[in-house]
Amino acid sequence: MANIFTSRIESFRRAMADQGIAASIVVHTDPHHSQEYFAERWQVREWLSGFTGSDGNLVVTANEALLWTDSRYFLQGEIELKDSGIIMMRDGLPSTPPIEDYLLDRLKEGDKLGVDLMLLTRQEADYLRSIFGSKGIELVHFDPIDEIWTDRPGCPATPTYLHDVKYSGETTVSRIERVMANVKNAGAESTIIGALDEIAWILNMRGSDVPSIPVFIAFLYLDHKGGSVLFIDKEKIADTASYLKANDISVKPYEDLLKFIGSLPSDAKVAYNPAAVPDIIASTLGNRGIAADSPVALIKACKNPVQINSLREALARDSVALVKTFMEIERKLAAGEELTEMDVARIATEFRSEHPLYREDSFDTICGYKGHGAIVHYFADESSNATIHPEGILLLDSGAQYLDGTTDITRTVTLGNTTAEERRDFTLVMKGHIALARAKFPEGTVGAQLDALARQFLWAEGKSYLHGTGHGVGFFLGVHEGPQSIRLNYVPTPLLPGMVVSNEPGIYLADRYGVRCENLILTVEDEETEFGRFFRFETLTLFPFDLKLFDTSIMTDEEIQWINDYHARCREVLLPRLNPEQAAWLKAKTEPLKR
């Protein structure tokens, strides 16, 4: 395989030489700047390098190829890039220079830095222009992929469908009105939206163009005077054309976007999000463009009461599927039947898919046995698929896309012969999980101000984890959604009522085991005092934690009580949904935790 990628890199270098490009950055995204999952057509970095992680950009020069990726993929990157000639750069470590610093040390005045400017946002492109332009290095559009990837997939052509208002809780007319109110506040008359989840949310439509996220490839132009346009391949809207027409949205071919923008009147005022809209689109808008925050992201992130109630139902259903999944894992191990990581992922999917509202998994299931659990975003394939035995720790991170909600849950369980160190690490992680779940905080609090609650017990013993503690979750949309998050680095979006985030601290010991415990939590009103409004979290996910992994000697009475109260709530919600055998299993898994 290494020869394949070496050959592809060499073809890329020849294209660079033909256009006088000294270095190129191959960014891992699509024209809609999807954060994690996108169509195969734009998996260019993976095609060139063989690296399959959801984060990471490739740099190619005349004599080097390097790939920057974050801590989630350090172990995976070592494996996938081995013998490829591509150097892995551990992004975020003090010893690793950022891409721009690395290139500034190697490029000289008059050199050209090539990037596909449809895959860079205006904000990203302006940043590169500022730092490289000051050194006389020109940022130029460079996209030779169609020439060298001769069997490159085309744009997906799956049909769109409607997402019923009984799940979404709001009509398209209402959503457009709210979005356009934000556009008006930005001083604009219209807006161009490229984020696929935002388009799907506004229109109450869904599709299957992207793995794990029910969206469709399109751009959306909204104008408060009328003349709103959806740029999409027309064969995709056979079942939704009349719906779009009823909502005063016309349809034009996907590839007509730049021509349309270029034809707008010179005095048009078009809002665009510079952190999401491609640089080429912003350049085409020129003086007609008004840079502004997304008019959609914040209102989309705050789920309405219909969505919240629907999500509670989806999570309860998901927990029933997981009861069946873990019972089947235990049955197979007790019977001495062969069981692999891929088997577990398949079993979880099969039980989830029994429900008619299931559409697909919300991400590739992470089933890591023993040392594989230490690879944060591990995905078992035929070459890595481990056989599971009745000993050691198993980490299962999985979720589903249901019409009435998106789920994401991680449980770490013992299969036998657990060590004192494993139990202590699990309990330290859970102490952080509980501390965050119990948090009460004033209005205006951002995720970075709460993140240390989940890390404090690990930090006290010189331990840590490098990923974020919590990500936003969409509603029958992306399992990873902004703008809110809970992480060490500062994100200015405050946590507001209706926002759903994950609570997932962890610890990872290379080649030994990994621990992660994840629930979804909802920001809700708590009280108002003379000091202002205070919020708290409601834990939405209801599925037991492994009682055998707790070290109660390092737990407080309050932490033990939280676990017992949580498990009581699991029984209350789940027992009516289970048959007698399943109910007996759940009762055994939720017995009171004692010292």
C-alpha positions in Angstrom: 0.0 0.0 0.0 2.9 2.4 0.7 3.9 2.3 -3.0 0.4 3.3 -4.0 0.5 6.4 -1.8 4.1 7.2 -2.8 3.0 7.2 -6.4 0.1 9.4 -5.7 2.2 11.9 -3.8 4.6 12.0 -6.8 1.8 12.7 -9.2 0.7 15.5 -6.9 4.3 16.9 -6.9 4.4 16.8 -10.7 1.3 18.9 -10.8 2.8 21.3 -8.3 5.9 21.7 -10.5 3.8 22.3 -13.6 2.2 25.3 -11.9 5.2 26.6 -10.1 3.9 25.6 -6.6 6.7 25.3 -4.0 4.5 23.8 -1.3 0.8 22.7 -1.0 -1.5 22.2 2.0 -4.1 19.5 1.4 -6.9 20.3 3.9 -9.2 17.6 5.1 -12.7 19.0 4.4 -15.2 19.6 1.7 -16.6 22.9 0.1 -19.2 23.0 3.0 -16.4 22.8 5.6 -18.0 19.8 7.3 -16.2 19.1 10.5 -15.8 15.3 10.5 -17.8 13.4 7.9 -18.2 14.2 4.3 -18.6 12.6 0.9 -15.9 10.4 -0.6 -15.3 12.8 -3.4 -13.6 15.2 -1.1 -11.6 12.6 0.9 -8.5 13.8 -0.9 -6.1 13.8 2.0 -7.0 10.1 2.7 -6.6 9.2 -1.0 -3.1 10.8 -1.1 -1.8 9.5 2.2 -3.8 6.5 3.4 -4.5 8.2 6.8 -8.2 7.8 7.7 -8.5 10.0 10.8 -11.2 12.7 10.9 -8.6 15.4 11.7 -5.4 16.1 9.9 -3.9 18.1 7.0 -1.2 17.0 4.6 1.7 19.2 3.5 3.6 18.4 0.4 6.8 20.1 -0.7 9.3 19.2 -3.5 11.0 16.6 -1.2 8.9 16.0 1.8 5.4 15.0 2.8 4.1 15.5 6.3 0.8 15.0 8.1 -0.4 17.0 11.1 -3.0 15.4 13.3 -4.2 15.8 16.9 -3.8 13.5 19.9 -6.8 11.4 19.1 -4.9 9.9 16.2 -1.3 9.7 17.3 -1.3 5.9 17.6 -3.5 5.4 14.6 -1.3 7.7 12.5 1.8 5.8 13.4 0.1 2.6 12.1 -1.5 4.0 8.9 1.5 6.1 7.8 4.1 3.4 8.5 6.5 2.9 5.5 4.6 5.5 3.4 7.4 8.1 3.6 5.0 10.5 5.1 6.1 12.0 8.4 3.5 12.3 11.1 3.5 15.5 13.0 1.9 15.4 16.5 -0.2 18.6 16.4 -0.6 20.4 19.7 2.6 19.2 21.3 5.3 21.9 22.2 7.8 20.1 20.1 5.6 20.2 17.0 5.7 23.5 15.0 2.4 24.5 13.4 2.1 24.1 9.7 2.6 27.7 9.0 5.8 27.9 11.1 7.1 24.8 9.4 6.5 26.3 5.9 7.8 29.8 6.8 11.1 28.2 7.6 11.3 26.5 4.2 9.7 28.9 1.7 11.3 32.1 0.4 10.1 35.3 -1.0 8.4 34.8 -4.4 7.4 31.2 -3.7 3.8 30.1 -4.2 1.8 28.2 -1.6 -1.0 26.2 -3.3 -4.3 25.4 -1.6 -7.7 24.5 -3.0 -9.5 27.8 -2.0 -12.9 26.1 -2.2 -11.7 24.1 0.7 -10.5 27.0 2.8 -12.9 29.4 4.5 -12.4 33.1 4.0 -11.2 33.3 7.6 -8.6 30.6 7.1 -7.4 32.0 3.7 -7.1 35.5 5.1 -5.0 34.2 8.0 -2.6 32.4 5.6 -2.4 35.5 3.4 -1.5 37.7 6.3 1.4 35.5 7.6 2.8 34.3 4.2 2.1 37.6 2.4 4.3 39.4 4.9 7.2 37.2 3.7 6.4 37.7 0.1 4.9 34.3 -0.3 1.8 34.1 -2.5 -1.3 32.0 -1.6 -2.8 30.6 -4.8 -5.7 28.4 -5.8 -4.4 24.9 -6.6 -6.7 21.9 -7.3 -5.1 19.3 -9.5 -7.0 16.3 -8.0 -9.4 15.7 -10.9 -6.4 15.2 -13.2 -4.5 12.7 -11.0 -7.4 10.9 -9.3 -8.7 9.4 -12.5 -11.5 7.4 -10.9 -12.5 10.1 -8.4 -16.1 9.7 -7.2 -18.7 12.2 -8.3 -21.0 14.2 -6.1 -23.5 12.0 -4.3 -27.0 11.9 -5.8 -29.2 10.5 -3.0 -32.7 11.8 -2.8 -33.8 14.3 -0.1 -36.8 13.8 2.1 -38.8 15.8 4.6 -38.2 15.8 8.4 -41.6 15.9 10.0 -42.4 18.9 12.1 -43.7 16.5 14.8 -40.0 15.8 15.4 -38.4 19.1 14.6 -41.0 21.2 16.5 -40.9 24.2 14.1 -41.9 24.9 10.5 -39.5 26.0 7.8 -41.3 29.4 7.5 -40.6 30.0 11.2 -37.0 29.0 11.0 -36.4 31.2 7.9 -38.0 34.2 9.8 -35.6 33.7 12.7 -32.6 33.3 10.5 -33.4 36.4 8.5 -33.9 38.4 11.7 -30.3 37.7 12.5 -29.3 38.5 8.9 -31.0 41.9 9.2 -29.3 42.6 12.5 -26.0 42.0 10.7 -26.9 44.8 8.2 -27.7 42.5 5.3 -30.7 41.7 3.1 -29.7 38.2 2.2 -27.3 35.4 3.2 -25.5 32.5 1.6 -25.3 29.4 3.7 -23.0 26.5 3.0 -23.0 24.4 6.2 -25.0 21.3 5.3 -26.4 20.8 8.8 -27.7 24.4 8.8 -29.3 24.0 5.4 -31.0 20.7 6.5 -32.2 22.4 9.7 -33.6 25.4 8.1 -35.5 23.5 5.4 -36.6 20.6 7.6 -35.1 18.3 5.0 -32.7 15.5 5.2 -30.6 13.3 2.9 -28.0 10.6 2.7 -25.1 12.2 0.9 -22.7 12.1 3.9 -21.9 9.0 6.0 -23.5 9.1 9.5 -25.0 12.6 9.1 -28.5 12.8 7.3 -27.7 15.8 5.1 -27.5 16.6 1.4 -25.0 18.5 -0.7 -26.3 22.0 -1.5 -25.9 25.7 -0.9 -28.7 27.9 0.2 -29.3 31.6 -0.6 -32.0 33.3 1.4 -33.3 36.8 0.6 -35.9 38.6 2.7 -37.4 40.1 -0.5 -38.0 36.7 -2.0 -35.8 35.1 -4.5 -34.4 32.4 -2.2 -32.6 29.7 -4.0 -31.4 26.2 -3.2 -28.4 25.1 -5.3 -28.7 21.4 -5.6 -28.6 18.7 -8.2 -32.3 18.5 -9.3 -32.5 14.7 -9.4 -32.1 14.9 -5.6 -35.4 16.7 -5.0 -37.9 14.5 -6.8 -39.8 14.0 -3.6 -39.3 17.5 -2.1 -39.7 19.9 -5.1 -43.3 20.8 -4.3 -42.4 21.4 -0.6 -39.6 23.8 -1.6 -41.9 25.6 -4.0 -44.6 25.9 -1.3 -41.9 27.6 0.9 -41.0 30.1 -1.9 -37.6 28.5 -2.6 -36.5 28.1 -6.2 -34.0 25.5 -7.3 -30.8 26.0 -9.4 -28.1 23.5 -10.3 -25.4 23.1 -7.6 -22.6 24.3 -10.0 -24.4 27.5 -10.8 -23.7 29.1 -7.4 -20.7 31.2 -8.3 -22.4 32.5 -11.5 -25.5 33.4 -9.5 -23.5 35.3 -6.9 -21.5 37.1 -9.5 -24.7 38.3 -11.1 -26.1 39.9 -8.0 -26.5 43.7 -8.1 -23.5 45.7 -7.0 -25.4 47.2 -4.1 -26.6 43.8 -2.8 -25.8 43.2 0.9 -25.2 39.5 1.4 -24.2 38.2 4.9 -21.8 35.2 5.0 -20.0 33.5 7.8 -16.2 33.9 7.1 -15.6 30.9 9.3 -17.7 28.6 7.2 -18.0 30.0 3.6 -15.3 29.1 1.1 -12.8 31.8 0.2 -13.8 31.6 -3.5 -17.4 32.4 -2.6 -16.3 35.4 -0.5 -14.1 36.6 -3.3 -16.9 36.4 -5.8 -19.2 38.4 -3.5 -16.6 41.1 -3.2 -18.0 44.4 -1.8 -21.5 42.9 -1.7 -20.4 40.5 1.1 -20.9 41.3 4.8 -18.9 39.1 7.1 -21.0 38.0 10.1 -21.5 35.2 12.5 -23.6 32.3 11.4 -27.3 33.4 11.6 -28.2 29.8 12.2 -25.8 28.1 14.6 -26.9 29.5 17.9 -30.6 29.1 17.4 -30.1 25.6 16.0 -28.0 24.6 19.0 -30.8 25.5 21.5 -33.3 22.6 21.1 -37.0 23.4 21.5 -39.3 21.5 23.9 -40.5 19.1 21.1 -37.0 18.2 20.2 -36.0 17.7 23.8 -38.9 15.4 24.6 -38.2 13.5 21.3 -34.5 13.1 22.3 -35.4 11.7 25.7 -37.5 9.1 23.9 -34.7 8.3 21.4 -32.1 7.9 24.2 -34.4 5.6 26.1 -34.9 3.5 23.0 -31.1 3.5 22.4 -30.5 2.3 26.0 -32.8 -0.7 25.3 -30.7 -1.6 22.3 -27.6 -1.4 24.5 -29.2 -3.6 27.1 -29.6 -6.2 24.4 -26.1 -5.6 23.1 -24.3 -6.1 26.4 -26.4 -9.1 27.2 -25.4 -10.6 23.9 -21.7 -9.8 24.6 -21.9 -11.5 28.0 -23.8 -14.5 26.6 -21.3 -15.1 23.8 -18.3 -14.9 26.2 -19.9 -17.2 28.8 -20.7 -19.7 26.0 -17.1 -19.6 24.7 -18.2 -18.3 21.3 -15.8 -16.3 19.2 -16.4 -12.6 19.6 -14.4 -9.8 18.0 -14.5 -6.0 18.1 -16.2 -5.9 14.7 -18.8 -8.4 16.0 -19.6 -6.1 18.9 -20.1 -3.1 16.5 -22.3 -5.2 14.3 -24.4 -6.4 17.2 -25.0 -2.9 18.5 -26.1 -1.7 15.0 -28.4 -4.7 14.6 -30.2 -4.1 17.8 -30.6 -0.3 17.1 -31.8 -0.9 13.6 -34.7 -3.0 14.9 -36.7 0.2 15.6 -38.5 1.8 12.6 -37.2 5.3 13.4 -33.5 4.2 13.1 -31.8 5.5 10.0 -28.0 4.8 10.5 -25.3 4.9 13.1 -24.3 8.4 14.0 -20.6 7.6 13.7 -18.4 4.6 13.1 -18.7 2.5 16.3 -15.5 2.6 18.4 -15.1 -0.8 20.1 -11.7 -1.0 21.7 -10.6 -4.1 23.6 -7.7 -3.7 26.0 -4.9 -1.7 24.3 -7.2 -0.7 21.4 -9.3 1.2 23.9 -6.4 3.6 24.3 -6.7 4.7 20.7 -9.3 7.5 21.2 -11.0 7.2 17.8 -10.1 3.6 17.1 -12.1 1.8 14.3 -11.7 -1.9 14.0 -11.1 -3.3 10.5 -10.0 -6.7 9.2 -6.3 -6.0 9.9 -6.8 -4.8 13.5 -9.9 -6.7 14.6 -9.1 -8.1 18.0 -10.7 -11.2 19.5 -12.4 -10.5 22.8 -11.9 -12.7 25.8 -13.6 -12.8 29.3 -10.9 -10.6 30.8 -9.7 -7.0 30.7 -11.5 -3.8 29.8 -13.7 -3.1 26.8 -14.6 0.4 25.6 -17.7 0.8 23.5 -18.5 4.3 22.0 -21.5 4.2 19.7 -24.6 6.1 18.7 -27.5 6.2 16.2 -29.4 8.6 14.0 -33.1 8.3 14.7 -35.8 10.5 13.2 -36.4 11.8 16.7 -32.9 12.4 17.8 -29.1 11.7 17.6 -27.5 9.6 20.3 -23.9 9.1 21.5 -22.9 7.0 24.5 -19.6 5.5 25.7 -19.4 2.8 28.3 -16.3 1.1 29.7 -16.8 -2.3 31.2 -14.8 -5.1 32.7 -14.9 -8.5 31.2 -13.0 -10.1 34.1 -9.8 -10.0 36.2 -9.8 -6.2 36.5 -6.7 -4.7 38.2 -6.7 -2.2 41.1 -5.1 0.3 38.7 -7.9 -0.1 36.2 -10.5 0.4 38.8 -8.8 3.5 40.2 -8.5 5.1 36.8 -12.1 4.3 36.0 -13.2 5.9 39.3 -11.1 9.0 38.7 -12.7 9.4 35.3 -16.2 8.9 36.9 -15.5 11.4 39.7 -14.9 14.0 37.0 -18.0 12.9 35.1 -20.1 13.2 38.2 -18.6 16.6 39.0 -19.5 18.0 35.6 -23.0 16.4 35.7 -23.7 18.1 39.1 -22.4 21.5 38.0 -24.4 24.7 38.7 -23.2 27.8 36.9 -24.2 31.4 36.2 -25.6 32.7 32.9 -22.8 33.5 30.6 -20.6 30.6 31.5 -18.7 29.0 28.7 -17.5 25.4 28.4 -13.8 26.2 29.1 -14.8 27.5 32.6 -16.3 24.1 33.5 -13.8 21.8 31.8 -11.5 21.5 34.8 -14.3 20.1 36.9 -14.0 16.9 34.8 -10.2 16.8 34.9 -9.4 17.8 38.4 -9.2 14.3 39.9 -7.0 13.0 37.1 -4.8 16.1 37.3 -4.3 15.6 41.1 -2.6 12.3 40.3 -0.5 13.6 37.4 -2.9 12.2 34.8 -4.9 13.8 32.0 -6.5 13.4 28.6 -6.0 15.5 25.5 -9.4 15.6 23.9 -12.3 17.9 24.8 -14.6 16.9 27.6 -17.9 17.7 25.7 -19.1 18.5 22.2 -22.5 19.7 21.1 -24.9 17.2 19.6 -27.3 17.9 16.7 -30.9 16.8 16.4 -31.1 14.1 13.7 -28.0 15.9 12.4 -24.3 15.8 13.2 -23.2 14.0 16.4 -20.6 16.7 16.7 -22.2 20.2 16.6 -21.2 23.7 17.5 -20.9 26.4 18.5 -20.9 25.2 22.1 -18.3 22.8 23.6 -16.6 21.9 26.9 -12.9 21.9 26.4 -9.7 23.4 27.6 -9.3 25.9 24.9 -11.6 29.0 25.0 -14.7 28.9 22.9 -16.8 32.1 23.5 -20.2 30.6 23.1 -22.0 30.4 26.5 -23.9 27.4 27.5 -27.6 28.2 27.1 -30.9 26.4 28.0 -31.7 23.8 25.3 -28.1 23.1 24.4 -27.1 19.4 24.4 -23.4 18.5 25.0 -21.6 15.3 25.8 -19.9 14.6 29.2 -17.0 12.3 28.4 -13.8 12.5 30.4 -11.3 9.7 29.9 -7.9 8.3 30.3 -5.7 6.3 27.9 -2.7 4.2 28.5 -1.0 3.1 25.3 -1.1 -0.6 24.6 -2.9 -1.3 27.9 -6.4 0.1 28.1 -8.6 3.1 27.7 -11.4 4.5 29.9 -14.1 6.8 28.7 -17.6 7.4 30.3 -20.0 9.4 28.2 -23.5 10.7 28.7 -25.4 13.5 26.9 -26.4 16.4 29.2 -28.9 19.2 28.6 -28.5 22.8 29.9 -31.6 23.8 31.9 -32.7 26.6 34.1 -32.0 26.2 37.8 -32.8 29.4 39.7 -32.6 33.2 39.7 -31.0 34.9 42.6 -29.8 38.4 43.4 -26.6 37.4 41.5 -28.5 36.5 38.3 -29.8 33.4 36.5 -28.2 30.1 37.2 -28.2 27.0 35.0 -27.5 23.3 35.6 -27.3 20.1 33.6 -30.0 17.4 33.2 -28.4 14.1 32.3 -30.4 12.7 29.3 -28.6 9.4 28.7 -29.9 6.6 31.0 -27.7 3.4 30.9 -25.8 1.8 33.8 -22.1 2.3 34.5 -20.2 -0.9 35.4 -20.5 -1.3 39.2 -17.5 -3.7 39.2 -15.1 -0.9 38.1 -15.8 1.5 40.9 -13.2 1.9 43.7 -15.5 3.3 46.4 -12.5 3.9 48.7 -11.7 7.1 46.8 -15.3 8.2 46.3 -17.3 10.6 48.5 -20.8 9.8 49.9 -22.2 12.4 47.5 -20.6 10.7 44.5 -21.9 7.2 45.5 -25.4 8.7 46.0 -25.2 10.3 42.6 -24.5 6.9 41.0 -27.3 5.3 43.0 -29.8 8.0 42.1 -28.7 7.8 38.4 -29.2 4.0 38.4 -32.6 4.4 40.0 -33.6 6.7 37.2 -32.3 4.2 34.7 -34.6 1.5 36.2 -37.6 3.9 36.3 -37.3 4.8 32.6 -36.1 1.5 31.1 -37.7 -1.3 33.1 -41.2 -0.8 31.5 -39.6 -1.2 28.1 -37.8 -4.5 28.8 -38.9 -8.1 28.9 -38.4 -10.1 32.2 -34.9 -11.4 31.3 -33.7 -8.0 30.2 -35.3 -6.4 33.3 -33.5 -8.9 35.6 -30.2 -8.0 33.9 -30.8 -4.2 34.4 -31.7 -4.7 38.0 -28.5 -6.6 38.7 -26.5 -3.9 36.9 -28.1 -1.1 39.0 -27.9 -2.5 42.5 -27.0 0.1 45.0 -23.3 0.9 45.1 -21.8 0.5 48.6 -18.5 0.9 50.2 
